[in-house]
């Protein structure tokens, strides 16, 4: 992927939810809601403050984030679907367990 997001934007790849549990109702892909969790693949350098300084982003490439259902703009690069969204659209960063 040869794309670099600008300013406070990030590129996110949706993460599939876990496999269905035994006895669960299986919903076809066409009716299933899209996951609201994803992995940040690339992040911009941040926004510019009023005095001209750079304000870095809180999220970085490799973070797993939670975002709203209608957040971001869907794009397709090399046949794969991604989301480009502003950092403000991210609701939380999932902490890595050690």
Secondary structure, DSSP 8 states (H G I E B T S, - for coil): ------TTEEEEEE-------TT-----TTTS---SEEEEEEE---EE-TTS-EE--S--TT-EEEE-TT-SEEEEETTEEEEEEEGGGEEEEE----
